Amino acid sequence: MATQRLTVLVFMVVLICITCSTGVKYSNIILIGGTGDLAKKYLWQGFFNLYLEKSSDDLILKFYGAGRTETDKGEPALQKILEDSVSCKHVDRTDCDELRDRKSVV
């Protein structure tokens, strides 16, 4: 059981960046096991820090979380995880809270 959980929690798929004619790069990052312990403790905050550091007008980063929970229970669970796990405590940006509140669960 622990092996299955670890496999589900850690498995990530990163889609290849696509450059369109405007020169803007898009990266979509999918986190399989987005509601797991590892994601709660480390991964979502790390992805948020990556977003703050690298996202710009020339590079658009989007993050998606997936899990084994049914959608009607999984979406509120993921929203709660993001609210509890992602913070601006160690971030030195004045717009951090505004960017943090822009997240949405789809």
TORFIKE-223894 format. One record per atom (N, C-alpha, C, O): residue in three letters; atom name; z, x negated, y. Coordinates in steps of 0.001 Angstrom, whole numbers, always signed. Atoms other than C-alpha are relative to their C-alpha. Example, Ala and Ser with C-alpha at 12.3 -4.5 7.8 and 13.67 -1.06 7.14 Angstrom:
+------+------+---------+---------+---------+
: type : atom :       z :       x :       y :
+------+------+---------+---------+---------+
:  Ala :    N :      +0 :    -890 :   -1190 :
:  Ala :   CA :   +7800 :  -12300 :   -4500 :
:  Ala :    C :      +0 :    -900 :   +1200 :
:  Ala :    O :    +665 :   -1936 :   +1181 :
:  Ser :    N :     -60 :    +820 :   -1190 :
:  Ser :   CA :   +7140 :  -13670 :   -1060 :
:  Ser :    C :    +730 :    +770 :   +1090 :
:  Ser :    O :    +899 :    +261 :   +2198 :
+------+------+---------+---------+---------+
end
This chain:
+------+------+---------+---------+---------+
: type : atom :       z :       x :       y :
+------+------+---------+---------+---------+
:  Met :    N :      +0 :    -818 :   -1190 :
:  Met :   CA :      +0 :      +0 :      +0 :
:  Met :    C :      +0 :    -866 :   +1260 :
:  Met :    O :    -713 :    -568 :   +2218 :
:  Ala :    N :     -57 :    +880 :   -1172 :
:  Ala :   CA :    +847 :   -2809 :   +2433 :
:  Ala :    C :   -1351 :    -658 :    +237 :
:  Ala :    O :   -1761 :    -838 :   +1383 :
:  Thr :    N :   +1314 :    +616 :    -134 :
:  Thr :   CA :   -2511 :   -4443 :   +1732 :
:  Thr :    C :    -994 :    +977 :    +605 :
:  Thr :    O :   -1796 :    +597 :   +1458 :
:  Gln :    N :    +895 :   -1003 :    -559 :
:  Gln :   CA :   -4355 :   -1206 :   +2462 :
:  Gln :    C :    +276 :    +207 :   +1484 :
:  Gln :    O :    -653 :    +270 :   +2289 :
:  Arg :    N :    -355 :    -198 :   -1412 :
:  Arg :   CA :   -2441 :    -696 :   +5721 :
:  Arg :    C :    -466 :   -1164 :    +841 :
:  Arg :    O :   -1032 :    -974 :   +1918 :
:  Leu :    N :    +392 :   +1178 :    -748 :
:  Leu :   CA :   -3063 :   -4251 :   +6821 :
:  Leu :    C :   -1511 :     -45 :    +173 :
:  Leu :    O :   -2009 :    -383 :   +1247 :
:  Thr :    N :   +1459 :     -13 :     -85 :
:  Thr :   CA :   -6757 :   -3942 :   +6025 :
:  Thr :    C :    -469 :   +1000 :   +1038 :
:  Thr :    O :   -1345 :    +692 :   +1845 :
:  Val :    N :    +393 :   -1030 :    -958 :
:  Val :   CA :   -7045 :    -719 :   +8009 :
:  Val :    C :    +403 :    -391 :   +1410 :
:  Val :    O :    -354 :    -148 :   +2350 :
:  Leu :    N :    -489 :    +346 :   -1339 :
:  Leu :   CA :   -4987 :   -2050 :  +10931 :
:  Leu :    C :    -802 :   -1116 :    +648 :
:  Leu :    O :   -1070 :   -1073 :   +1848 :
:  Val :    N :    +581 :   +1203 :    -573 :
:  Val :   CA :   -6751 :   -5356 :  +11375 :
:  Val :    C :   -1515 :     +71 :    +129 :
:  Val :    O :   -2092 :    -633 :    +959 :
:  Phe :    N :   +1451 :     -42 :     +18 :
:  Phe :   CA :  -10363 :   -4425 :  +10700 :
:  Phe :    C :    -541 :    +477 :   +1335 :
:  Phe :    O :    -263 :   +1599 :   +1757 :
:  Met :    N :    +613 :    -324 :   -1280 :
:  Met :   CA :  -12278 :   -4459 :  +13971 :
:  Met :    C :   -1497 :    -216 :     -91 :
:  Met :    O :   -1970 :   -1137 :    -757 :
:  Val :    N :   +1441 :    +169 :     -77 :
:  Val :   CA :  -15941 :   -3994 :  +14625 :
:  Val :    C :    -360 :    -168 :   +1469 :
:  Val :    O :     -13 :    +666 :   +2305 :
:  Val :    N :    +446 :    +233 :   -1369 :
:  Val :   CA :  -17432 :   -5456 :  +17760 :
:  Val :    C :   -1515 :    +144 :     +27 :
:  Val :    O :   -2231 :    -581 :    -663 :
:  Leu :    N :   +1438 :    -208 :    -121 :
:  Leu :   CA :  -20859 :   -4171 :  +18702 :
:  Leu :    C :    -591 :   -1046 :    +937 :
:  Leu :    O :     +62 :   -1502 :   +1875 :
:  Ile :    N :    +672 :   +1043 :    -762 :
:  Ile :   CA :  -23334 :   -6619 :  +20136 :
:  Ile :    C :    -254 :    +469 :   +1434 :
:  Ile :    O :    -615 :   +1619 :   +1683 :
:  Cys :    N :    +277 :    -300 :   -1410 :
:  Cys :   CA :  -23665 :   -6776 :  +23902 :
:  Cys :    C :   -1486 :    +298 :    +179 :
:  Cys :    O :   -2341 :    -373 :    -400 :
:  Ile :    N :   +1383 :    -369 :    -282 :
:  Ile :   CA :  -26821 :   -5120 :  +25153 :
:  Ile :    C :    -230 :    -204 :   +1493 :
:  Ile :    O :    +519 :    +310 :   +2323 :
:  Thr :    N :    +341 :    +216 :   -1398 :
:  Thr :   CA :  -28419 :   -6282 :  +28370 :
:  Thr :    C :   -1183 :    +883 :    +345 :
:  Thr :    O :   -2240 :    +798 :    -280 :
:  Cys :    N :   +1103 :    -864 :    -426 :
:  Cys :   CA :  -30519 :   -3691 :  +30136 :
:  Cys :    C :    -772 :    -687 :   +1126 :
:  Cys :    O :    -421 :   -1790 :   +1546 :
:  Ser :    N :    +865 :    +609 :   -1011 :
:  Ser :   CA :  -33179 :   -4345 :  +32745 :
:  Ser :    C :    +727 :    -301 :   +1310 :
:  Ser :    O :    +248 :   -1113 :   +2102 :
:  Thr :    N :    -742 :    +257 :   -1229 :
:  Thr :   CA :  -30571 :   -4268 :  +35524 :
:  Thr :    C :    +866 :   -1253 :    -112 :
:  Thr :    O :   +1455 :   -1682 :    +881 :
:  Gly :    N :    -815 :   +1196 :    +194 :
:  Gly :   CA :  -28804 :   -7300 :  +34048 :
:  Gly :    C :   +1442 :    +308 :    -325 :
:  Gly :    O :   +2257 :    -607 :    -443 :
:  Val :    N :   -1370 :    -391 :    +332 :
:  Val :   CA :  -25656 :   -5327 :  +33243 :
:  Val :    C :    +188 :    -114 :   -1510 :
:  Val :    O :    -650 :    +349 :   -2285 :
:  Lys :    N :    -315 :    +130 :   +1423 :
:  Lys :   CA :  -24065 :   -6180 :  +29906 :
:  Lys :    C :   +1038 :   +1045 :    -382 :
:  Lys :    O :   +1978 :   +1306 :    +369 :
:  Tyr :    N :    -928 :    -999 :    +514 :
:  Tyr :   CA :  -22278 :   -3544 :  +27840 :
:  Tyr :    C :    +577 :    -498 :   -1310 :
:  Tyr :    O :    -156 :    -988 :   -2169 :
:  Ser :    N :    -644 :    +324 :   +1274 :
:  Ser :   CA :  -19762 :   -4246 :  +25099 :
:  Ser :    C :    +860 :   +1181 :    -413 :
:  Ser :    O :   +1694 :   +1655 :    +359 :
:  Asn :    N :    -804 :   -1072 :    +582 :
:  Asn :   CA :  -18304 :   -1528 :  +22895 :
:  Asn :    C :    +836 :    -607 :   -1109 :
:  Asn :    O :    +298 :   -1209 :   -2038 :
:  Ile :    N :    -906 :    +553 :    +998 :
:  Ile :   CA :  -15266 :   -2537 :  +20877 :
:  Ile :    C :    +689 :   +1157 :    -696 :
:  Ile :    O :   +1317 :   +1998 :     -53 :
:  Ile :    N :    -591 :   -1066 :    +800 :
:  Ile :   CA :  -14107 :    -278 :  +18057 :
:  Ile :    C :   +1163 :    -588 :    -788 :
:  Ile :    O :   +1004 :   -1557 :   -1532 :
:  Leu :    N :   -1185 :    +451 :    +726 :
:  Leu :   CA :  -10597 :    -717 :  +16719 :
:  Leu :    C :    +290 :    +995 :   -1115 :
:  Leu :    O :    +738 :   +2114 :    -866 :
:  Ile :    N :    -330 :    -815 :   +1168 :
:  Ile :   CA :  -10238 :    +673 :  +13209 :
:  Ile :    C :   +1494 :    -199 :    -246 :
:  Ile :    O :   +1969 :   -1332 :    -321 :
:  Gly :    N :   -1450 :    +105 :    +135 :
:  Gly :   CA :   -6565 :   +1457 :  +12703 :
:  Gly :    C :    +670 :     -14 :   +1360 :
:  Gly :    O :   +1717 :    -638 :   +1536 :
:  Gly :    N :    -487 :      +4 :   -1380 :
:  Gly :   CA :   -6007 :   +2124 :  +16402 :
:  Gly :    C :   +1364 :    +637 :    +197 :
:  Gly :    O :   +1977 :    +465 :   +1250 :
:  Thr :    N :   -1328 :    -612 :    -117 :
:  Thr :   CA :   -2825 :   +4109 :  +15717 :
:  Thr :    C :   +1037 :    -742 :    -838 :
:  Thr :    O :   +2171 :    -280 :    -967 :
:  Gly :    N :    -916 :    +766 :    +846 :
:  Gly :   CA :   -1239 :   +1478 :  +13474 :
:  Gly :    C :    +971 :    -868 :    +783 :
:  Gly :    O :    +865 :    -996 :   +2002 :
:  Asp :    N :   -1049 :    +815 :    -618 :
:  Asp :   CA :   +1725 :    -797 :  +14163 :
:  Asp :    C :    -549 :   -1202 :    +768 :
:  Asp :    O :    -108 :   -1482 :   +1883 :
:  Leu :    N :    +561 :   +1181 :    -660 :
:  Leu :   CA :    -332 :   -3880 :  +15006 :
:  Leu :    C :    -694 :    +385 :   +1307 :
:  Leu :    O :    -551 :    -292 :   +2325 :
:  Ala :    N :    +684 :    -477 :   -1213 :
:  Ala :   CA :   -2454 :   -1931 :  +17477 :
:  Ala :    C :   +1012 :    +403 :   +1062 :
:  Ala :    O :    +855 :     +76 :   +2238 :
:  Lys :    N :   -1033 :    -435 :    -954 :
:  Lys :   CA :    +635 :    -379 :  +19068 :
:  Lys :    C :    +683 :   -1178 :    +665 :
:  Lys :    O :    +880 :   -1180 :   +1881 :
:  Lys :    N :    -800 :   +1111 :    -527 :
:  Lys :   CA :   +2477 :   -3662 :  +19479 :
:  Lys :    C :    -808 :   -1019 :    +787 :
:  Lys :    O :    -322 :   -1570 :   +1774 :
:  Tyr :    N :    +721 :   +1130 :    -588 :
:  Tyr :   CA :    -288 :   -6066 :  +20420 :
:  Tyr :    C :   -1429 :    +305 :    +449 :
:  Tyr :    O :   -1825 :     -87 :   +1546 :
:  Leu :    N :   +1439 :     -52 :    -232 :
:  Leu :   CA :   -3923 :   -5024 :  +20279 :
:  Leu :    C :    -410 :    +793 :   +1237 :
:  Leu :    O :   -1258 :    +335 :   +2003 :
:  Trp :    N :    +406 :    -781 :   -1165 :
:  Trp :   CA :   -4152 :   -2264 :  +22893 :
:  Trp :    C :    +346 :    -710 :   +1300 :
:  Trp :    O :    -449 :    -687 :   +2240 :
:  Gln :    N :    -353 :    +758 :   -1213 :
:  Gln :   CA :   -2289 :   -4362 :  +25482 :
:  Gln :    C :    -953 :   -1176 :    +175 :
:  Gln :    O :   -1390 :   -1462 :   +1290 :
:  Gly :    N :    +941 :   +1117 :     -68 :
:  Gly :   CA :   -4506 :   -7331 :  +24635 :
:  Gly :    C :   -1378 :    +437 :    +455 :
:  Gly :    O :   -2018 :    -246 :   +1253 :
:  Phe :    N :   +1288 :    -523 :    -439 :
:  Phe :   CA :   -7637 :   -5223 :  +25020 :
:  Phe :    C :     +37 :    +399 :   +1468 :
:  Phe :    O :    -945 :    +201 :   +2185 :
:  Phe :    N :    -126 :    -361 :   -1405 :
:  Phe :   CA :   -6365 :   -3908 :  +28349 :
:  Phe :    C :     -30 :   -1257 :    +878 :
:  Phe :    O :    -674 :   -1269 :   +1927 :
:  Asn :    N :     +28 :   +1267 :    -743 :
:  Asn :   CA :   -5729 :   -7477 :  +29542 :
:  Asn :    C :   -1414 :    -579 :     +39 :
:  Asn :    O :   -1848 :   -1097 :   +1068 :
:  Leu :    N :   +1387 :    +456 :     +55 :
:  Leu :   CA :   -9250 :   -8424 :  +28400 :
:  Leu :    C :    -855 :    +798 :    +975 :
:  Leu :    O :   -1682 :    +237 :   +1693 :
:  Tyr :    N :    +725 :    -868 :    -922 :
:  Tyr :   CA :  -10624 :   -5449 :  +30315 :
:  Tyr :    C :    +263 :    -406 :   +1451 :
:  Tyr :    O :    -672 :    -515 :   +2244 :
:  Leu :    N :    -342 :    +382 :   -1369 :
:  Leu :   CA :   -8757 :   -6460 :  +33482 :
:  Leu :    C :    -608 :   -1349 :    +370 :
:  Leu :    O :   -1044 :   -1548 :   +1504 :
:  Glu :    N :    +474 :   +1354 :    -281 :
:  Glu :   CA :   -9868 :  -10081 :  +33181 :
:  Glu :    C :   -1524 :    -103 :     +41 :
:  Glu :    O :   -2072 :    -808 :    +888 :
:  Lys :    N :   +1442 :    +218 :    +168 :
:  Lys :   CA :  -13513 :   -9717 :  +32159 :
:  Lys :    C :    -897 :   +1106 :    +535 :
:  Lys :    O :   -2058 :    +845 :    +851 :
:  Ser :    N :    +846 :   -1111 :    -427 :
:  Ser :   CA :  -14756 :   -6277 :  +33232 :
:  Ser :    C :    -404 :    -171 :   +1461 :
:  Ser :    O :    +409 :    -550 :   +2305 :
:  Ser :    N :    +512 :    +119 :   -1361 :
:  Ser :   CA :  -16931 :   -6283 :  +36334 :
:  Ser :    C :   -1211 :    +914 :    +129 :
:  Ser :    O :   -1528 :   +1674 :    -786 :
:  Asp :    N :   +1220 :    -786 :    -181 :
:  Asp :   CA :  -20033 :   -4663 :  +37788 :
:  Asp :    C :   -1112 :    -481 :    -930 :
:  Asp :    O :   -2023 :    +280 :   -1258 :
:  Asp :    N :   +1027 :    +580 :    +879 :
:  Asp :   CA :  -22099 :   -6982 :  +35555 :
:  Asp :    C :    +366 :     +89 :   -1479 :
:  Asp :    O :    -492 :    -116 :   -2337 :
:  Leu :    N :    -443 :     -99 :   +1392 :
:  Leu :   CA :  -20045 :   -6494 :  +32377 :
:  Leu :    C :    +877 :   +1237 :    -166 :
:  Leu :    O :   +1957 :   +1325 :    +418 :
:  Ile :    N :    -734 :   -1237 :    +229 :
:  Ile :   CA :  -18898 :   -3083 :  +31193 :
:  Ile :    C :    +576 :     -37 :   -1410 :
:  Ile :    O :    -162 :    -151 :   -2389 :
:  Leu :    N :    -689 :      +4 :   +1293 :
:  Leu :   CA :  -16320 :   -3026 :  +28397 :
:  Leu :    C :    +512 :   +1401 :    -297 :
:  Leu :    O :   +1113 :   +2048 :    +561 :
:  Lys :    N :    -540 :   -1287 :    +448 :
:  Lys :   CA :  -15508 :    +121 :  +26436 :
:  Lys :    C :    +689 :    -212 :   -1332 :
:  Lys :    O :    +191 :    -933 :   -2197 :
:  Phe :    N :    -812 :    +150 :   +1196 :
:  Phe :   CA :  -12854 :    +394 :  +23751 :
:  Phe :    C :    +171 :   +1361 :    -672 :
:  Phe :    O :    +402 :   +2372 :      -9 :
:  Tyr :    N :    -133 :   -1228 :    +773 :
:  Tyr :   CA :  -12666 :   +2987 :  +20992 :
:  Tyr :    C :    +992 :    -242 :   -1132 :
:  Tyr :    O :    +941 :   -1273 :   -1802 :
:  Gly :    N :    -965 :    +100 :   +1089 :
:  Gly :   CA :   -9815 :   +3593 :  +18566 :
:  Gly :    C :    -312 :   +1016 :   -1079 :
:  Gly :    O :    -704 :   +2145 :    -783 :
:  Ala :    N :    +226 :    -905 :   +1130 :
:  Ala :   CA :  -10181 :   +5118 :  +15111 :
:  Ala :    C :   +1150 :    -156 :    -984 :
:  Ala :    O :   +1770 :   -1215 :   -1080 :
:  Gly :    N :   -1061 :     +32 :    +999 :
:  Gly :   CA :   -7705 :   +5994 :  +12411 :
:  Gly :    C :    -261 :   +1049 :   -1063 :
:  Gly :    O :   -1274 :   +1748 :   -1017 :
:  Arg :    N :    +164 :    -941 :   +1103 :
:  Arg :   CA :   -7229 :   +8096 :   +9298 :
:  Arg :    C :    +578 :   +1382 :    +310 :
:  Arg :    O :    +429 :   +2307 :    -489 :
:  Thr :    N :    -603 :   -1276 :    -374 :
:  Thr :   CA :   -5403 :  +10896 :  +11112 :
:  Thr :    C :   -1078 :    +990 :    +436 :
:  Thr :    O :   -2069 :    +595 :   +1049 :
:  Glu :    N :    +943 :   -1023 :    -420 :
:  Glu :   CA :   -7237 :  +14179 :  +11659 :
:  Glu :    C :     -85 :     +35 :   +1525 :
:  Glu :    O :    +885 :    -285 :   +2213 :
:  Thr :    N :    +265 :     +56 :   -1436 :
:  Thr :   CA :   -8736 :  +14543 :  +15138 :
:  Thr :    C :   +1011 :    +782 :    +826 :
:  Thr :    O :   +1459 :    +297 :   +1865 :
:  Asp :    N :    -917 :    -819 :    -801 :
:  Asp :   CA :   -6438 :  +17351 :  +16323 :
:  Asp :    C :   +1386 :    -623 :    +123 :
:  Asp :    O :   +2098 :    -346 :   +1088 :
:  Lys :    N :   -1280 :    +712 :     -88 :
:  Lys :   CA :   -3379 :  +15186 :  +15584 :
:  Lys :    C :    -186 :   -1427 :    +498 :
:  Lys :    O :    +705 :   -1992 :   +1133 :
:  Gly :    N :    +255 :   +1394 :    -342 :
:  Gly :   CA :   -4977 :  +11789 :  +16135 :
:  Gly :    C :    -197 :    -251 :   +1479 :
:  Gly :    O :    +287 :   -1253 :   +2004 :
:  Glu :    N :    +240 :    +196 :   -1435 :
:  Glu :   CA :   -6121 :  +12238 :  +19736 :
:  Glu :    C :   +1287 :     -17 :    +812 :
:  Glu :    O :   +1473 :    -919 :   +1628 :
:  Pro :    N :   -1270 :     +78 :    -738 :
:  Pro :   CA :   -2651 :  +13127 :  +21087 :
:  Pro :    C :    +833 :   -1223 :    -402 :
:  Pro :    O :   +1523 :   -1810 :    +432 :
:  Ala :    N :    -756 :   +1173 :    +455 :
:  Ala :   CA :   -1127 :  +10353 :  +18959 :
:  Ala :    C :    -521 :   -1262 :    +673 :
:  Ala :    O :    +262 :   -2098 :   +1124 :
:  Leu :    N :    +578 :   +1174 :    -648 :
:  Leu :   CA :   -3552 :   +7777 :  +20348 :
:  Leu :    C :    +294 :      -4 :   +1497 :
:  Leu :    O :    +573 :   -1059 :   +2066 :
:  Gln :    N :    -332 :     -95 :   -1423 :
:  Gln :   CA :   -2983 :   +9019 :  +23906 :
:  Gln :    C :   +1436 :    -464 :    +251 :
:  Gln :    O :   +1696 :   -1199 :   +1204 :
:  Lys :    N :   -1408 :    +399 :    -134 :
:  Lys :   CA :    +781 :   +8582 :  +23444 :
:  Lys :    C :    +151 :   -1504 :    -212 :
:  Lys :    O :    +895 :   -2162 :    +516 :
:  Ile :    N :     -45 :   +1442 :    +258 :
:  Ile :   CA :    +285 :   +5096 :  +21994 :
:  Ile :    C :    -481 :    -762 :   +1226 :
:  Ile :    O :    +143 :   -1744 :   +1628 :
:  Leu :    N :    +520 :    +681 :   -1185 :
:  Leu :   CA :   -1813 :   +4091 :  +25002 :
:  Leu :    C :    +974 :     +95 :   +1166 :
:  Leu :    O :   +1164 :    -876 :   +1898 :
:  Glu :    N :    -976 :    -159 :   -1084 :
:  Glu :   CA :    +752 :   +5502 :  +27426 :
:  Glu :    C :   +1212 :    -904 :    -208 :
:  Glu :    O :   +1731 :   -1480 :    +748 :
:  Asp :    N :   -1198 :    +787 :    +299 :
:  Asp :   CA :   +3611 :   +3687 :  +25675 :
:  Asp :    C :    -277 :   -1497 :    -106 :
:  Asp :    O :    +584 :   -2310 :    +230 :
:  Ser :    N :    +282 :   +1398 :    +337 :
:  Ser :   CA :   +1867 :    +423 :  +24771 :
:  Ser :    C :    -652 :    -802 :   +1118 :
:  Ser :    O :    -428 :   -2007 :   +1225 :
:  Val :    N :    +756 :    +716 :   -1030 :
:  Val :   CA :    -336 :    -447 :  +27745 :
:  Val :    C :    +784 :     +42 :   +1303 :
:  Val :    O :   +1097 :   +1114 :   +1820 :
:  Ser :    N :    -770 :     +51 :   -1245 :
:  Ser :   CA :   +1529 :   -1634 :  +30814 :
:  Ser :    C :    -564 :   -1062 :    +938 :
:  Ser :    O :   -1375 :   -1903 :    +548 :
:  Cys :    N :    +397 :    +970 :   -1023 :
:  Cys :   CA :   +1015 :   -3601 :  +33998 :
:  Cys :    C :   +1133 :    -975 :    +306 :
:  Cys :    O :   +1115 :   -1660 :   +1328 :
:  Lys :    N :   -1209 :    +796 :    -258 :
:  Lys :   CA :   +4335 :   -5427 :  +33672 :
:  Lys :    C :    -302 :   -1476 :    +281 :
:  Lys :    O :    +289 :   -2065 :   +1186 :
:  His :    N :    +281 :   +1426 :    -158 :
:  His :   CA :   +2846 :   -8921 :  +33348 :
:  His :    C :   -1379 :    -255 :    +606 :
:  His :    O :   -1961 :   -1324 :    +426 :
:  Val :    N :   +1330 :    +106 :    -589 :
:  Val :   CA :    -369 :   -8291 :  +35258 :
:  Val :    C :    +140 :    -122 :   +1505 :
:  Val :    O :    +867 :    +641 :   +2141 :
:  Asp :    N :     -93 :    +255 :   -1430 :
:  Asp :   CA :    -848 :   -9644 :  +38757 :
:  Asp :    C :   -1241 :    +546 :    +716 :
:  Asp :    O :   -2052 :    -208 :   +1253 :
:  Arg :    N :   +1109 :    -664 :    -701 :
:  Arg :   CA :   -3321 :   -7099 :  +40165 :
:  Arg :    C :    +540 :   +1240 :    +689 :
:  Arg :    O :   +1359 :   +1968 :    +128 :
:  Thr :    N :    -496 :   -1159 :    -741 :
:  Thr :   CA :   -2745 :   -4468 :  +42802 :
:  Thr :    C :    -590 :   +1308 :    -531 :
:  Thr :    O :     +15 :   +2366 :    -358 :
:  Asp :    N :    +648 :   -1215 :    +502 :
:  Asp :   CA :   -5154 :   -2000 :  +41126 :
:  Asp :    C :    +289 :    +261 :   -1479 :
:  Asp :    O :    -354 :   +1117 :   -2087 :
:  Cys :    N :    -283 :    -103 :   +1430 :
:  Cys :   CA :   -3645 :   -2348 :  +37641 :
:  Cys :    C :    +389 :   +1419 :    -414 :
:  Cys :    O :    -153 :   +1953 :   -1382 :
:  Asp :    N :    -448 :   -1349 :    +357 :
:  Asp :   CA :   -1880 :   +1026 :  +37590 :
:  Asp :    C :   -1139 :   +1012 :     +83 :
:  Asp :    O :   -1244 :   +1910 :    -752 :
:  Glu :    N :   +1145 :    -899 :    -139 :
:  Glu :   CA :   -5009 :   +2786 :  +38818 :
:  Glu :    C :    -954 :    -153 :   -1192 :
:  Glu :    O :   -1425 :    +841 :   -1743 :
:  Leu :    N :    +882 :    +247 :   +1140 :
:  Leu :   CA :   -7123 :   +1150 :  +36096 :
:  Leu :    C :    +639 :    +470 :   -1306 :
:  Leu :    O :     -52 :    +982 :   -2188 :
:  Arg :    N :    -713 :    -439 :   +1206 :
:  Arg :   CA :   -4475 :   +1889 :  +33461 :
:  Arg :    C :     -91 :   +1513 :    -165 :
:  Arg :    O :    -242 :   +2011 :   -1280 :
:  Asp :    N :     +25 :   -1462 :     +48 :
:  Asp :   CA :   -4501 :   +5584 :  +34342 :
:  Asp :    C :   -1401 :    +559 :    -211 :
:  Asp :    O :   -1554 :   +1763 :    -419 :
:  Arg :    N :   +1385 :    -447 :    +189 :
:  Arg :   CA :   -8309 :   +5746 :  +33990 :
:  Arg :    C :    -346 :    +201 :   -1471 :
:  Arg :    O :   -1400 :    +753 :   -1784 :
:  Lys :    N :    +312 :     -78 :   +1433 :
:  Lys :   CA :   -8114 :   +5594 :  +30195 :
:  Lys :    C :    -129 :   +1460 :    -423 :
:  Lys :    O :    +495 :   +2353 :    +151 :
:  Ser :    N :    +146 :   -1346 :    +527 :
:  Ser :   CA :   -9196 :   +8610 :  +28248 :
:  Ser :    C :    -210 :     -71 :   -1497 :
:  Ser :    O :    -740 :   -1051 :   -2021 :
:  Val :    N :    +182 :     -86 :   +1435 :
:  Val :   CA :   -9175 :   +9651 :  +24651 :
:  Val :    C :   -1108 :    +996 :    -261 :
:  Val :    O :   -1058 :   +2141 :    +187 :
:  Val :    N :   +1145 :    -860 :    +299 :
:  Val :   CA :  -12434 :  +11051 :  +23356 :
:  Val :    C :     -78 :    +255 :   -1479 :
:  Val :    O :    -977 :    +960 :   -1937 :
+------+------+---------+---------+---------+
end
